[in-house]
Amino acid sequence: MSNSNPAIPAVEQCTSSHPVNLNNVRSSQRDLLSVEKSQRMAEFFSLLGDANRLRILSALSVQELCVCDLAAAVKMSESAVSHQLRALRSMRLVGYRKQGRNVFYSLKDHHVFNLYREVAEHLDEEE
């Protein structure tokens, strides 16, 4: 049973022992992710669900590297690293600059570095 008077909390029964507070529901819906943004975020996090890509981001969190140095650092072929870098570039996680025939990669911005650092620190915390 709902009620339209804002001065009185709107309540519906969720179960026999726990009522739904419609004011809380409405309030949380204002800040709820849109379906489109939640889909984009899921794709973003899915991209990060690859250990090799995370190792590449780890190396790039220290310094800018060319593909050959990056491949040597993560012990992967240059072709495999280039493939992973394309995926990371598509989500704007890494940027690049050309210097002659070499291409140097780095983390795109501080948001990527902060995300990487926060997750790494979270996993290092003791339970």
trRosetta pair geometry for C-beta under 8 A, 3 or more apart (Angstrom, degrees):
i j d omega theta_ij theta_ji phi_ij phi_ji
1 11 7.4 16 76 88 78 71
1 12 6.3 167 42 -110 36 68
1 13 7.6 42 12 -7 75 90
2 10 5.1 17 -155 -165 81 110
2 11 7.6 175 -112 58 50 30
2 12 5.7 -22 -67 -62 80 104
2 22 5.9 58 -128 -41 107 160
3 8 5.6 -38 109 93 144 116
3 10 5.2 -160 49 -111 74 75
3 11 7.6 12 11 27 106 66
4 10 7.8 47 -75 -93 24 119
5 8 4.6 41 91 26 111 103
9 21 6.2 -38 180 -145 119 94
9 22 7.7 149 174 45 69 81
9 23 5.7 -84 -140 -3 79 130
10 21 7.3 109 78 -169 66 49
10 22 3.5 -47 100 52 117 125
10 23 5.8 138 35 -37 91 78
11 19 4.6 8 -171 165 108 136
11 20 6.8 146 -159 73 53 54
11 21 6.2 -23 -103 -104 75 54
11 22 6.8 -136 -73 0 23 92
12 19 6.6 154 80 -166 30 82
12 20 4.5 -15 66 55 86 109
12 22 6.3 75 -2 -51 99 106
13 16 6.8 20 -173 -96 125 34
13 19 5.5 -58 -102 -112 48 72
13 20 7.0 33 106 8 4 86
14 18 5.0 -40 63 99 115 90
14 19 6.2 132 5 -158 86 16
14 20 4.3 115 -56 -50 98 90
15 18 5.0 37 46 40 97 88
20 25 6.5 22 171 -41 104 131
21 24 4.1 59 93 10 109 113
21 25 6.8 168 92 -14 57 84
22 25 5.2 -50 -144 36 40 116
22 26 6.1 41 156 -19 70 102
23 26 5.9 -52 -145 37 30 109
23 27 6.2 32 154 -20 63 110
24 27 5.6 -56 -144 38 30 113
24 28 6.2 24 159 -15 66 107
25 28 6.1 -60 -147 39 27 104
25 29 6.3 29 154 -24 63 109
26 29 5.7 -56 -148 32 30 114
26 30 7.1 42 153 -31 61 95
27 30 6.1 -45 -164 14 33 114
27 31 7.9 1 152 7 59 102
28 31 6.5 -72 -161 48 41 94
28 32 6.2 63 143 -55 72 99
29 32 5.0 -33 -142 1 40 127
33 37 4.9 -128 -169 87 96 110
33 38 4.2 114 120 -62 130 95
33 41 7.0 -61 -153 10 154 142
34 37 4.6 86 53 12 87 100
34 38 6.7 -157 85 -6 42 87
35 38 5.9 -58 -145 40 27 110
35 39 6.3 32 154 -23 63 106
36 39 5.8 -56 -153 33 28 112
36 40 6.6 25 152 -16 64 105
37 40 5.6 -53 -148 37 36 111
37 41 6.2 36 153 -18 67 106
38 41 5.6 -52 -144 39 33 112
38 42 6.3 39 153 -24 64 103
39 42 5.6 -51 -148 33 31 113
39 43 6.6 31 152 -17 63 103
40 43 5.7 -53 -152 35 33 112
40 44 6.4 38 148 -23 64 105
41 44 5.3 -50 -148 34 36 117
41 45 6.3 28 157 -11 68 104
42 45 6.0 -57 -145 42 30 104
42 46 6.1 37 152 -25 64 108
43 46 5.5 -52 -144 34 30 116
43 47 6.6 37 153 -24 62 101
43 91 7.4 -169 124 -102 96 120
44 47 5.9 -54 -159 28 29 113
44 48 7.0 17 148 -9 62 106
44 91 5.6 141 -117 -159 74 134
45 48 5.5 -56 -151 41 41 110
45 49 6.6 57 146 -39 65 98
46 49 5.3 -44 -157 12 38 123
47 50 7.1 -51 176 8 40 108
47 53 6.7 -124 159 151 73 169
47 87 6.1 -179 -146 156 108 107
47 88 7.2 144 165 -95 124 54
47 91 5.3 -163 40 -19 173 157
47 93 7.5 -168 121 -23 135 142
48 53 6.5 -134 -125 104 39 126
48 54 6.5 76 -168 -76 74 93
48 57 7.9 -4 -127 -12 91 156
50 53 4.2 69 79 11 106 111
50 54 6.8 178 88 -11 54 85
50 84 7.4 -153 111 -130 141 110
51 54 5.6 -57 -148 38 33 112
51 55 6.4 36 153 -21 67 103
52 55 5.6 -51 -148 34 34 112
52 56 6.5 37 151 -20 64 102
52 74 7.0 96 -155 164 76 136
52 76 6.5 79 -149 -76 119 151
52 80 7.4 -76 -178 154 152 113
52 84 5.7 -119 121 -96 110 151
53 56 5.5 -50 -151 34 35 114
53 57 6.5 35 150 -17 65 103
53 84 5.2 -163 -90 -166 77 115
53 87 6.8 -75 -102 89 131 124
53 88 6.1 165 -151 -68 107 108
54 57 5.5 -50 -147 38 35 112
54 58 6.3 44 149 -27 64 103
55 58 5.3 -47 -148 31 34 119
55 59 6.6 34 153 -17 64 100
55 74 4.8 119 129 -133 119 116
56 59 5.9 -53 -152 35 32 109
56 60 6.3 22 153 -10 65 111
56 70 6.5 43 -138 -178 88 118
56 74 5.9 -31 -78 -59 65 159
56 81 6.7 148 -104 -143 125 87
56 84 5.6 165 -22 121 157 134
56 85 7.0 -144 -179 -74 152 75
56 88 6.9 -127 102 -41 135 155
56 94 7.9 -52 136 -60 114 147
57 60 5.7 -61 -143 46 32 107
57 61 6.2 45 153 -35 66 100
57 88 7.3 -178 -69 -128 94 141
57 93 6.9 -54 -99 157 115 126
57 94 7.6 -133 -99 -64 75 107
57 107 6.9 70 -150 -94 79 101
57 112 7.3 -128 -146 167 115 108
57 116 5.4 -158 148 -104 120 134
58 61 5.7 -47 -151 19 28 115
58 62 7.6 25 151 -16 56 99
58 116 7.2 180 -85 -170 54 129
58 120 7.9 118 -109 -86 97 135
59 62 6.2 -60 -169 28 37 109
59 63 8.0 -55 162 51 66 68
59 65 6.2 -28 141 3 112 152
59 70 5.9 136 111 -136 147 79
59 73 4.8 110 -127 120 141 143
59 74 5.9 -97 -30 -54 143 100
60 63 7.5 -103 -146 73 36 32
60 64 7.2 33 -145 -107 79 36
60 65 6.4 -114 -94 20 71 104
60 70 7.4 11 -63 -116 90 120
60 94 6.3 -48 -176 -114 172 113
60 105 6.1 -64 -108 119 128 97
60 106 5.8 158 -167 -143 105 36
60 107 5.1 141 132 -46 111 77
61 107 6.1 50 -91 -42 57 136
61 113 5.8 133 -131 -128 91 83
61 116 5.4 -140 -85 110 137 152
61 117 7.2 156 -157 -61 140 84
63 106 7.8 -69 159 -112 36 95
64 104 5.0 42 161 166 111 114
64 105 6.7 176 -156 84 71 36
64 106 4.1 -37 -101 -74 89 107
65 69 4.5 -131 -166 91 101 112
65 70 4.3 130 114 -63 129 88
65 73 6.7 -58 -145 0 164 144
65 104 6.7 175 95 -150 17 76
65 105 6.1 -23 66 57 68 85
65 106 7.9 134 16 -77 57 61
66 69 5.0 84 55 15 77 103
66 70 6.8 -146 92 -7 34 94
66 102 4.8 -46 -123 -172 136 113
66 103 6.4 119 -142 73 79 46
66 104 5.1 -53 -79 -93 67 67
66 105 7.5 123 -118 9 22 78
67 70 5.6 -60 -143 41 28 113
67 71 6.1 33 157 -23 66 106
67 78 5.4 75 143 -151 109 95
67 81 5.7 151 -161 103 84 125
67 82 5.9 20 -143 -73 137 87
67 85 7.1 -88 -107 -13 98 158
67 102 8.0 -162 19 -158 85 75
67 103 6.1 35 -22 69 107 97
67 105 7.1 80 -70 -10 65 117
68 71 5.8 -50 -146 33 29 113
68 72 6.6 28 154 -16 62 105
68 78 5.9 -16 -96 -99 60 122
69 72 5.7 -54 -149 37 33 110
69 73 6.2 36 152 -23 66 107
70 73 5.6 -53 -146 34 31 114
70 74 6.4 2 165 5 66 109
70 81 5.4 144 108 -170 108 147
70 85 7.9 74 110 -66 159 126
70 105 6.5 7 -54 46 153 123
71 74 6.7 -71 -143 50 24 89
71 75 7.9 88 164 -90 55 4
71 76 5.4 -106 -146 77 71 71
71 77 6.2 -29 -155 152 126 16
71 78 4.5 -65 -59 -82 161 59
71 80 7.5 116 -125 60 101 86
71 81 4.4 -121 -84 -10 84 147
72 75 7.4 21 -172 -76 30 44
74 81 6.8 135 56 -97 127 112
76 80 4.5 -108 169 85 112 125
76 81 5.2 136 93 -55 118 89
76 84 7.8 24 121 3 163 136
77 80 4.5 94 57 6 86 101
77 81 6.9 -153 92 -4 45 85
78 81 5.6 -55 -146 39 33 111
78 82 6.1 37 154 -23 66 105
79 82 5.7 -53 -148 34 28 112
79 83 6.5 32 152 -22 62 104
80 83 5.6 -51 -152 32 33 115
80 84 6.6 28 152 -14 65 104
81 84 5.8 -56 -150 39 34 108
81 85 6.1 36 152 -22 67 108
82 85 5.5 -54 -144 37 31 114
82 86 6.6 39 154 -26 63 99
83 86 5.9 -50 -156 25 30 113
83 87 7.1 26 149 -13 61 103
84 87 5.7 -55 -157 36 38 111
84 88 6.3 34 149 -16 69 108
85 88 5.5 -55 -143 41 36 111
85 89 6.0 39 155 -22 68 105
85 94 6.2 -75 -150 74 80 150
85 96 7.8 66 173 -63 126 128
85 105 6.0 -99 -136 -99 129 155
86 89 5.7 -54 -146 36 28 112
86 90 6.5 36 152 -28 62 103
87 90 5.7 -49 -152 25 32 116
87 91 7.2 9 156 1 61 103
88 91 6.4 -68 -156 46 33 96
88 93 4.4 -85 -171 65 85 115
88 94 4.5 41 127 8 119 112
89 92 7.1 31 -172 -83 39 32
89 93 7.3 -97 -71 47 24 72
89 94 5.6 -62 -75 69 67 89
89 95 7.6 109 -120 -98 87 31
89 96 7.1 -27 -100 -11 126 111
92 95 7.8 17 -158 -68 64 81
92 108 5.3 79 165 -117 70 169
93 107 7.1 -56 163 -144 66 69
93 108 5.7 -162 165 -6 16 119
93 112 5.2 129 -155 -122 69 134
94 105 5.2 8 174 -171 128 107
94 106 6.7 156 -156 80 80 30
94 107 6.2 -69 -107 -114 65 32
94 108 5.7 -139 -109 -45 8 84
94 112 7.6 164 -67 178 50 169
95 105 7.2 155 81 -151 38 60
95 106 5.8 -22 62 65 85 82
95 107 7.6 23 17 120 85 21
95 108 4.6 111 -29 -111 95 65
95 109 7.9 71 -19 -39 126 68
96 103 5.3 6 -177 179 128 100
96 104 6.4 154 -155 79 72 44
96 105 5.0 -32 -96 -96 88 65
96 106 7.5 153 -92 19 39 69
97 103 7.4 164 81 -155 32 59
97 104 5.4 -17 60 60 82 97
97 106 7.9 8 3 8 98 110
98 102 7.2 152 -156 86 58 47
98 103 5.4 -31 -99 -101 70 71
98 104 7.8 170 -94 17 21 75
99 102 5.2 -18 68 69 85 98
99 103 7.9 161 23 -93 67 25
99 104 6.3 24 6 -9 112 115
107 112 4.5 -166 -173 92 107 126
107 113 5.1 111 119 -59 162 86
107 116 7.5 -100 -114 -2 143 142
108 111 7.8 -29 85 56 100 92
108 112 5.2 99 43 -11 88 142
109 112 5.9 108 57 7 58 96
109 113 7.6 -118 113 3 37 94
110 113 5.4 -56 -147 42 43 113
110 114 5.8 44 155 -22 74 106
111 114 5.8 -55 -144 38 28 110
111 115 6.3 30 156 -20 63 106
112 115 5.8 -53 -148 35 29 112
112 116 6.4 30 153 -18 63 107
113 116 5.7 -57 -150 38 30 112
113 117 6.1 26 155 -17 67 110
114 117 5.7 -56 -141 40 30 110
114 118 6.0 30 160 -21 66 108
115 118 6.0 -55 -143 36 25 109
115 119 6.4 20 160 -14 62 108
116 119 6.3 -64 -153 38 25 105
116 120 6.2 22 155 -17 64 112
117 120 5.7 -59 -146 39 29 111
117 121 6.1 26 158 -16 66 109
118 121 5.9 -56 -145 40 28 108
118 122 6.2 33 154 -24 63 106
119 122 5.5 -51 -146 33 31 115
119 123 6.5 27 156 -16 64 106
120 123 6.0 -60 -152 38 28 107
120 124 6.4 25 151 -18 63 111
121 124 5.5 -59 -146 38 34 112
121 125 6.9 51 153 -41 64 92
122 125 5.9 -40 -161 4 34 116
